[in-house]
Amino acid sequence: MYTLKFNSPILPYAKFPLTQNKYIQDFLRSYEEDKDRITKVIGVHFNKNSNLNAEHAVGIEIEIIKKNNITIIESNSSNRYQVLDYDSSTNFSQAIPFEDEDSIPLLKDPHENDQRFKDLLMSEVFELKNIWFLYNKKINSVLVILPQEILNRYDMVAKSL
């Protein structure tokens, strides 16, 4: 997998422009060169932003889109991956799918076989994903009318959450 490091975790269904700095410029240059060999791109936050903390870091599948000379990151799925090995010189990593554990203790009970609880949880997760997607879509459409300086400030605040 191709790996883009971020200084904060990326949320599912997020969409934001990449700020231009030396690291991003170097990444985009190598991304264009390696495009033919890339199957998936993941956005990962390494603890303390250190490559030494790459192992076991969890990232989310993202898309890198170029629109009107602006590079945009979109997370259109909730697929998450755990990094096993990362090569900072090539940005390629070995990663495996990562599944979050159920947050309801009832589902962890080995004797529980009532499918209704599992169906309820899955429907709530599905609904939450839809709400999050609609929220991001609406907030992004509203933010477009704001001046760039305010957008940059909003982007910095949103990433720090």
C-alpha positions in Angstrom: 0.0 0.0 0.0 1.1 3.5 -0.7 1.3 5.5 2.6 0.7 9.2 3.2 1.7 10.3 6.7 -0.4 12.9 8.5 0.2 14.7 11.8 -3.3 13.7 13.0 -5.6 10.8 12.3 -7.9 10.9 9.3 -11.6 10.4 9.9 -13.8 8.2 7.6 -15.6 10.2 4.9 -13.4 13.3 5.3 -12.5 15.6 2.4 -9.9 18.3 2.6 -7.2 20.0 0.5 -3.6 19.2 1.2 -1.6 22.1 2.5 1.6 22.7 0.5 4.9 22.1 2.3 8.2 20.4 1.4 7.0 16.9 2.6 3.8 17.1 0.6 5.6 18.3 -2.5 8.1 15.4 -2.3 5.3 12.9 -1.6 3.2 14.1 -4.6 6.3 14.0 -6.9 7.0 10.3 -5.9 3.3 9.5 -6.0 3.1 10.6 -9.7 6.2 8.5 -10.5 4.8 5.4 -8.7 1.2 5.8 -9.8 1.3 2.6 -12.0 2.4 0.4 -9.1 -0.1 1.8 -6.6 -3.3 -0.2 -5.8 -4.4 1.6 -2.6 -3.4 4.7 -0.7 -3.8 4.9 3.1 -3.5 8.0 5.2 -1.8 7.1 8.5 -0.9 9.0 11.6 2.3 7.8 13.2 2.6 8.5 16.9 4.7 11.6 17.5 4.9 11.9 13.7 7.9 9.5 13.8 8.7 6.8 11.2 9.9 4.7 14.1 6.3 4.4 15.3 5.0 3.2 11.9 4.6 -0.4 13.0 1.1 -1.2 14.2 -0.2 2.3 13.3 -3.7 2.2 11.9 -4.7 4.3 8.8 -7.6 4.7 6.6 -8.0 4.2 2.8 -7.9 7.5 1.0 -8.0 8.9 -2.5 -5.7 11.6 -3.8 -7.6 13.8 -6.3 -6.2 16.8 -8.3 -8.9 19.4 -9.0 -8.2 22.9 -10.3 -4.5 22.6 -9.4 -5.5 21.8 -5.8 -4.7 18.3 -4.4 -7.6 17.0 -2.4 -7.7 14.1 0.0 -11.0 12.1 0.2 -11.8 9.2 2.5 -14.8 7.5 0.8 -14.8 4.4 2.8 -14.3 3.2 6.4 -11.7 0.6 5.4 -8.8 0.7 7.9 -5.4 -0.9 7.7 -2.7 -1.7 10.2 0.8 -1.0 9.1 3.2 -3.9 9.5 6.3 -2.4 7.8 6.9 1.0 6.3 9.6 2.2 4.0 10.0 6.0 4.3 12.2 6.2 1.2 9.5 4.8 -1.1 6.3 5.5 0.9 5.2 1.9 0.4 4.1 -0.2 3.4 3.0 -3.7 4.2 -0.5 -3.4 5.7 -3.3 -5.7 6.7 -7.0 -5.0 7.1 -7.9 -3.8 10.5 -11.2 -4.5 12.2 -12.4 -2.5 15.2 -13.6 -4.5 18.1 -17.3 -4.3 19.0 -18.0 -1.6 21.6 -21.0 -3.5 23.1 -19.9 -6.0 25.7 -23.0 -8.1 25.0 -21.6 -9.1 21.6 -18.4 -10.4 23.2 -20.3 -12.9 25.3 -19.5 -16.3 23.7 -22.9 -17.7 24.8 -24.9 -14.8 23.2 -26.5 -16.0 20.0 -29.3 -13.5 19.5 -28.8 -12.1 16.0 -31.1 -9.1 16.8 -28.3 -7.4 18.8 -25.8 -7.8 16.0 -28.3 -6.5 13.4 -29.1 -3.5 15.6 -25.5 -2.6 16.0 -24.8 -2.9 12.3 -27.9 -0.8 11.5 -26.7 1.9 14.0 -23.2 1.8 12.5 -24.6 2.2 9.0 -26.8 5.1 10.1 -23.9 6.8 11.8 -21.8 6.5 8.6 -24.6 8.0 6.5 -25.0 10.9 9.0 -21.2 11.5 9.0 -21.1 11.5 5.2 -24.0 13.9 4.9 -22.5 16.2 7.6 -19.1 16.3 5.7 -20.9 17.0 2.4 -23.0 19.9 3.8 -20.1 21.4 5.8 -17.8 21.3 2.8 -20.4 23.0 0.6 -20.9 25.7 3.2 -17.2 26.2 3.7 -16.6 26.9 0.0 -18.1 30.4 0.4 -15.6 31.4 3.1 -12.3 33.2 2.4 -9.2 31.0 2.0 -7.7 32.3 5.3 -10.6 31.1 7.3 -10.7 27.8 5.5 -7.1 27.2 6.3 -7.7 28.0 10.0 -10.8 25.7 10.0 -8.7 22.9 8.4 -6.0 23.3 11.1 -8.6 23.2 13.9 -10.5 20.2 12.4 -7.3 18.2 12.0 -6.3 18.9 15.6 -9.5 17.4 17.0 
